[in-house]
Amino acid sequence: MIKISSSLNPLKIFISSSWTDETIKEECQRIEKEFIPMIHLKPIIGDTGSDDPTRLSSVKKVRESDIVLIILGVKYSDLVLNEYEEAKAYDIPILVFIKDRLEMEDKLVGFFKKIKAEKSYKRFENMEDLKVKVIEKIIDLISERFRQYQEIYNVFLKLLDKYTFKIPKRLLDKLNKLNK
């Protein structure tokens, strides 16, 4: 096993789910406690409950996250909807996974239709299937964001080439360090 430095600042993944949904409870707990830490990311879970302090605490945790991972089974949760909306409002990437072959509550069907219209999602059958799909989506997301960074960096360099002005050596050194 590769030893990862503890000084790294891992991506924070907020795990959103109806934690009282017995059809996905084991998957949610294993994703949080075993799988996310195993791939050297930091799991963050929302609070359970429906009161205002709980809702405010959860949406604050969403804002502090790098990625929001939503796992859905059969039960609807207003808190999951709030967390989803907060992630959208703050442009935080949202990865949605839905357990296959389950009959959802009516309210969850409505939320799922909203997700289908706005985001992509993956269905999963079991824990192993969920782990593979979570890894695939995280890799896709990181790759996409890295390519976006490269495009922005290249546009910035072209602008620097186009306009002649003196750039402080400190800034040039930092830019060169980023490009390596």
C-alpha positions in Angstrom: 0.0 0.0 0.0 1.2 3.5 -0.8 1.8 5.8 2.2 0.1 9.2 1.6 1.5 12.2 3.4 -0.8 13.4 6.2 0.1 17.0 5.2 -2.0 16.7 2.0 -5.2 18.7 1.9 -7.7 16.0 0.6 -10.8 16.9 -1.3 -13.8 17.1 1.0 -16.8 15.0 -0.1 -20.2 15.8 1.5 -22.3 12.6 1.6 -26.0 13.4 1.4 -28.7 10.8 1.9 -31.8 10.0 3.8 -29.8 8.3 6.6 -33.1 6.7 7.9 -33.6 4.8 4.6 -32.8 1.2 5.5 -32.5 0.3 1.8 -29.2 2.3 1.5 -28.1 2.7 5.1 -25.3 0.1 4.8 -24.0 1.6 1.5 -24.0 5.1 3.0 -22.2 4.1 6.2 -19.5 2.1 4.3 -19.0 4.9 1.8 -18.5 7.3 4.6 -16.4 5.2 7.0 -14.4 2.9 4.7 -14.4 3.8 1.1 -13.9 7.6 0.9 -11.1 7.6 3.5 -9.5 4.6 1.6 -9.2 6.7 -1.5 -7.6 9.5 0.6 -10.6 11.9 0.5 -12.3 13.4 3.5 -15.9 12.4 4.1 -18.3 15.0 5.5 -21.8 14.0 6.5 -24.8 16.2 7.1 -26.8 16.2 10.2 -30.0 14.2 10.6 -33.3 15.8 11.4 -35.5 18.5 10.0 -35.3 21.4 12.4 -33.8 24.8 11.3 -30.5 24.4 13.2 -29.9 21.0 11.6 -30.7 22.4 8.1 -28.4 25.3 8.6 -25.6 23.1 9.9 -25.9 20.8 6.9 -26.0 23.5 4.2 -22.9 25.1 5.9 -21.1 21.8 5.6 -22.2 21.6 1.9 -20.6 25.1 1.3 -17.3 23.9 2.8 -17.2 20.8 0.6 -15.5 20.2 -2.7 -17.9 17.6 -4.0 -21.5 16.6 -3.0 -22.2 12.9 -3.2 -26.0 12.1 -3.1 -27.1 8.5 -2.5 -30.8 7.8 -3.0 -32.9 4.8 -2.1 -36.7 4.8 -1.5 -37.2 7.6 1.1 -37.5 11.3 0.4 -35.7 13.8 2.6 -36.2 17.6 2.7 -32.7 17.9 4.0 -31.2 16.1 1.0 -33.2 18.5 -1.3 -31.8 21.5 0.7 -28.3 20.1 0.4 -28.7 19.6 -3.3 -30.1 23.1 -3.8 -27.2 24.6 -1.8 -24.6 22.7 -3.8 -26.2 24.0 -7.0 -26.3 27.6 -5.7 -22.6 27.5 -4.8 -21.6 25.6 -8.0 -20.3 22.7 -6.1 -20.1 19.5 -8.2 -22.9 17.0 -7.5 -22.6 13.3 -8.1 -25.9 11.4 -7.8 -26.3 7.7 -7.3 -29.6 5.9 -7.1 -30.1 2.3 -5.9 -31.6 0.3 -8.7 -34.8 -1.7 -8.6 -36.5 0.0 -5.7 -39.9 1.6 -5.6 -39.4 5.2 -4.4 -41.8 7.3 -2.3 -43.9 9.7 -4.4 -42.0 12.8 -3.1 -38.7 11.1 -4.0 -39.9 10.4 -7.5 -40.6 14.1 -7.9 -37.1 15.0 -6.6 -35.6 12.3 -8.9 -37.3 13.9 -11.9 -35.8 17.2 -11.0 -32.3 15.6 -10.8 -32.8 13.9 -14.1 -33.6 17.2 -15.7 -30.6 19.0 -14.2 -27.8 16.5 -13.6 -26.5 13.2 -14.7 -26.8 10.2 -12.3 -25.8 6.6 -12.0 -27.8 3.7 -10.9 -26.1 1.0 -8.7 -27.1 -2.5 -7.6 -24.8 -3.1 -4.6 -21.9 -1.8 -2.6 -19.2 -3.0 -5.1 -21.1 -1.5 -8.0 -21.5 1.8 -6.1 -17.7 2.0 -5.3 -16.8 1.5 -8.9 -19.2 4.1 -10.1 -18.2 6.7 -7.4 -14.5 6.3 -8.4 -15.4 6.7 -12.1 -17.4 9.8 -11.5 -14.7 11.4 -9.2 -12.0 10.6 -11.8 -14.2 12.1 -14.6 -14.8 15.2 -12.5 -11.1 15.7 -11.6 -10.1 15.2 -15.2 -12.7 17.7 -16.4 -11.7 20.3 -13.8 -8.0 19.8 -14.6 -8.7 20.4 -18.4 -10.6 23.5 -17.5 -7.7 24.8 -15.4 -5.3 24.1 -18.3 -7.5 26.0 -20.7 -7.6 29.0 -18.4 -3.9 28.9 -17.8 -3.2 28.8 -21.6 -5.5 31.7 -22.2 -3.8 33.6 -19.5 -0.3 32.9 -21.0 -1.5 34.0 -24.4 -2.7 37.3 -22.9 0.6 37.7 -21.3 2.4 37.1 -24.6 0.0 39.5 -26.4 0.5 42.4 -24.1 3.9 43.5 -23.1 4.2 44.7 -19.6 6.7 43.9 -16.9 5.6 41.0 -14.7 7.1 40.8 -11.3 9.7 38.0 -11.1 7.8 36.5 -8.1 4.7 36.0 -10.2 6.6 34.6 -13.1 8.3 32.1 -10.7 4.9 31.0 -9.3 3.4 30.6 -12.8 6.4 28.6 -14.0 6.1 26.4 -10.8 2.4 25.7 -11.6 3.2 24.7 -15.1 5.7 22.0 -14.1 
